């Protein structure tokens, strides 16, 4: 919270002089401090008394009351002409008031000097405290400067570390990009290989299908071969039987060739015995009808 300082009107030498002249000419009485202060419109009694004291020294005629003037103030004398005794008393009173004012102003000056001395002592103490505080601040400033230097060195180290980490990160980014490119190529190669594998599987399936057809054809050929072998075996058996029949035929032919002369003789003798009763006909050997020889095959 802030307290507002009281504001007083500006008290100057001219304003106090005008107030004194106005009061003396109007009231025909000696002006009091409060009357002058009221005429000015406020202000400090100390400032008013100081200006009045100065005006008494520089312009004492302002405080002279005209003879025969009637005072309207309660502080002035009663009406009527002013005599010499009254003026002397007023002068004595004025001197007394001047002395009191002088003493008052002297006391005020003494108080001001004491106030200045106390203020100077306070200022000296405050200055010493400020100097001590300044020394402490300087020490703290030196410590802070050293700490700041250390912090700056640490900051430089951190900056270098940051630069190194940034460079490593950039290198890693390059490596990652290269690895991504390599992975992309590998993925493309894998896709190509997968297509090749799919083509190979299709080719294998085609080959397996062809092999199945070849196996079926081979099986049919094997069956045909077995059938041909069976037929060949039967043919060989027939040939063997024909060979045996040929051999038997040759053997019989040999025997027939041996028996034909004897049969012819027997037939002739039988013919002779029959005496020609039987009409001769075409007969074979041994009185049997002639048969054709079996073929060779």
C-alpha positions, 0 to 999 in steps of 0.5 A: 500500500502507498500513502499519499504525501500531503500537498501544500501550496507553494510558499514563496518570499513574494506570497508572504510579503503580499500577505503581510502587506495585505493584512497590515493595510486591511486590519491595521494590526500586526499579522500573526503566523496563523493569519498569514498562513490562512491568507496564503492558503496553508503551508508549513508554519516553519516555512512561514516563520522563516520567510517572515523573519527574512522579510523583517530584515529585508523589508521592515516597513511592511510591518509598520502600522499607520498612526490613527488607523483603527484595528479590526483584529482582536490582537491589535490595540483599541481604536483611537490615535496611537501615541508614542508610548503605544508605539514604543510598547509595540516596538518593544513587543516587536523586538521581543517577538523578533528575539523570540523568532530569532531564537526560534529560528536559531533553535530550528537551525540547530535542530536542522543541523542536528538533523543533518548530522544525524542524517549524515551519520545515518548516511555514513552508516548506510554508506558503510553498510552499502560498502560492506554489502558492495564488497560482499557483492563483489566477492559474490560477483567474483564467485559468480564470474568464476562459476559463469566461466566454469558454466561457459566452459561446461557449455562449450564442452556441451556444445562440442558434445552436441556437435559431435552427437549431431555429426554422429546422428547425421552419419547414422542418418546417412547409414540408415538411408543407405541401409534403407536403400539396401533393404529396398534393393534386397526387398526387390531382389527377394520379390524377384527371387520369390517370382523366380521361385514361383516360376520354378515351382510352376516349372516343377509342377509342369515337369511333375505333370510331364513326369506323371504323363511319362510314367503313365506312358512308361507303364503303358509301354511296360504293359505292352512290353509284357504283352509282347513278351508273353506273345513272344514266349507263346511264339517261341513255344509254337516254334519249338512245337513246330521244330519238334513236329518238323523233327518228328516229320523228318524222322517219320519221313526217314522211316517212311523212306525205309519202309516204302520199298518193303511196303511196295514189295508186300503190295506186289506180293499181295497183288499177285496173290489176289490174282488180279481180283482186285482192280488196282487203284492208286494206293500208297505204301503199305496198301494205304492211300497216298497222303501229301507230305506235311509242310515245313511250316 
